[in-house]
């Protein structure tokens, strides 16, 4: 069984506001999510492993490493 956390719980884990998560979903920037329902009005949940993977993908040892990653993402 897959466990989901709420948008509020994901926001707390990421240190952002729920509105930020909503904006990230629209922009395709945030962690992967699950839509619970058949339309865009359905509730949203997050798998803890997706939140953790999103965080892990942003770990950097230096600001120059961030710059290289951002440049690679822009070219994809």
Residue pairs with C-beta under 8 A, 6 or more apart in sequence:
2 47
3 47
3 48
4 34
4 36
4 45
4 46
4 47
5 13
5 45
5 46
5 47
5 48
5 51
6 45
6 46
7 18
7 21
7 22
7 44
7 45
7 46
8 18
9 46
10 21
10 31
10 46
10 51
11 17
11 18
11 20
11 21
13 51
14 21
14 31
14 51
14 55
20 30
21 30
23 29
24 30
24 31
25 33
25 44
30 54
31 46
31 50
31 51
31 53
31 54
32 46
32 47
32 50
32 53
32 54
33 44
33 45
33 46
33 50
34 44
34 45
34 46
34 47
35 42
35 43
35 44
36 42
36 43
36 44
36 45
37 43
60 66
60 69
